[in-house]
């Protein structure tokens, strides 16, 4: 068990908790782990400086977070703040994500003759374009990667064209996910967003799961037949 610090700045002050690295990361990925299992040491305390043991008093927690419930505060710090992952852990995660990206392209993309590129060629091309793996799901990185890769190797990928309408209250959450796929967009008078997107077929299921989760199923999608 590696103990690490998760922290968050609120109203100009830094608030810290001590957490189990693996369990905190699993929680951030959506696994149902209780805060009592994630917090380590004296799990009922929040610190201004965990290493020095400078504790936050209850009235200061109320001022910063609106509550003294440690589990609620811990969830907020983990999900909205910064979890200080060890360098070796970040490297391991980055290597895994890179392998997923290479496997995805090798499986789902071909050259103009319909032949799949070998993983070694894809990895060499990624180095050629100086691609840096980002700490976000690979389906959100694929559009940018494919655009850059197409400048150094020929790539063809099956896509689906969709018409999507996003309710006004969710446009802020969804636009960052949609923007790399959008081919045209229209902001409607009620604040909702209507847009056409071109989506790689291989990420379709993960994409729908993501947008339906964020909008509680209220987003409207329709395939565009050409």
N, C-alpha and C positions, 0 to 999 in steps of 0.2 A: 504493500500500500504506500503510494507516494502522496505525501501531504503537500498541498500547494495553496496559494492564496488567491481568492477571488475578491475583486474590489470594484467599487463604483463611486464616482464623484457625485455628490448631491449638494447643491447650494454652496459650492466652493470647498467642501470638505470631503476627504476620502474615507470611505467606510470599507472595512475588510472582514472577511470570514476565512476560516481555514477549512479546506475541503479535501476529500479523497479524489485524486486526479481521475482515475478510471471511471468512478461512479458519477462524478460531475460531468464528464464528457458524455457518458451514456445518457444522462438526464437531458443534456442539451440536444441529443439526437432523438429524443422523444420516448426513451424507455421509462417505464413507470417505477422510478426509484424514489423512496421517501427521503425527505431532507434529513431525518434522523440518521439515515445510513450514509448520507453524503458528508454531513458535517463531522469533523473529527475534533479530538481534544474536548474542551468544555464547549459542547455544541450549542449552549444557550447564550452565547456571547457574540457581540459584534465589536470590532476594534477600530480605533483610528490608526493604530500601528500594531499589527498582529505579532510581529517579531519582538517588539518591545513590550507587548502585553498591555498597551494603553487602551482600556476598555471605553465603550460608549455608554453613557448613562441613559436610563429609560426616557427621560424627557427629551434628550437629544435625538433618540430614535423616532419618537413621535413627531418631532419637528421636521426631520428629514424624510421619513417614510409614511407618516400618518398612522403608524401602528407600532406596538412593541412586540408583535408576534414574530419570533425569530424565524420560523419556517417561511412565513410570507416574505420577510425581508431577504432571507437567503435566496429564495427563488428569483426575486427581482434582481439581486446582485449577480447571480449566475447567468441569467438570461439576458440582462440588459447591460451588465458591466463587463469587466475584463477578467477572464480566467487565465492566470499566469502559467501556461503549460510549459513544461521543461523543453529545452531545445531538441533533445533526442526524440521526444514524443511528437513534436511538430514535424521533424524530419520524417519520422515513420508514417505519419498521416499524409504528408505531402507525397511520399513515394507510393503509397497505396492509391492515392487519388490520381497520380500520373499513370499508374498501371491501368486503372479503370478507364481513363481517357484513351490510352493507346488501344486497349481491348475494344472499346466502343467503336473507334474509327476503323480498326482492322476488320471488325465484324460487319459494320453497317455501311461503310463507304467503299466505292470501287473507283477504278480509273475509267476513262470514257469507253473502254472495250469491255467493261464489266468484270475486270479482274481485281481481286482484293489486294491491297498493298500489304506486304509483310510488316509485322510489328517493328522490326529493326529499322525499316525505311521511315515509318511514321515517327519513331523516336528521334531519328536523325533530323527529320524535317522540323520537328518541334524545337530542337536545339538550334536549327538554322534560323528560325524566326524569333529566337530568344523568348520562348514562351515561359511564363512563370505560373505555376499552379496556384490557383486562388483557394482560399478557405471557404468554399461554398460548393453546393451540389454540382456534379459534373454537367447535368443537363442545363444548368444556367451558364456554363462556360462554353458549351459546344458551339453555339453560333459564332462567337468571336474567334474561336480556335479554327473553325472551318474556313472562315473568311481569310485568315492569315495563312493557313496551310495551302489554300488554293493559289497563292502567289508563288509557291515553290514546287508543289506536286499537283498533278491533275486529280481532282476529286469529284465524285458524283454521289449524291445521297438522295434517297427517296424522301419526299416531303409531302405533307398534307396542308392544304390551304383552308383556313378556318375564319369564320366571322364570329367575333366575340363581343359581348356587351357586358360591361362591368358596372354594377350599381355605384352611385356617387360616393357612398361611404367607404368603398373598398378600393377606389382608384389609386390612392396613395400607397396602399400596401402592394397592389398588383403591378403598378406601372413598371417598377424596376425589374420584375420578372418578364414582363411582356416586351419591353422595349427592343430587345435584340432580335425579336421575331417579327415585329410590326412592319408591314409593307405600306399601310395607309391607316390613318386614324381620323376620328371626328369626335369632338367634345360636344355633347348634346346640351340642350338648354336646361335640363334638370341636373346637370353636373356629372351624368354618367358618361362612360367612354365606350364608343363603338369603334372597333378596329379590325382590320384584316391582318392575319399573320400567316407566315410560312413556317411550318414546324417540322423538324425531322421526325419521321414516323417512329423511329426507335425510342424517342423520349416522350411519346404521346401519353402513355399511361401515367408516368411519373409527373408529367406536366399537369394533367387533369386532376390527379390526386392533390397536387400542391394548390392549384387555384381554387378547387372546391373546398379544400380545408380552410383556406384563408377567407373565403367568402361565405362559408357555411352553406355551400351549394346554390347560392343565388346568382352566380355568374351564368350567362346564357351563351352556349356555343353551338355553332352550326357549320357543318362541312360545306365548303364551296366546291361544287362540281364544275369542271371545265370541259 
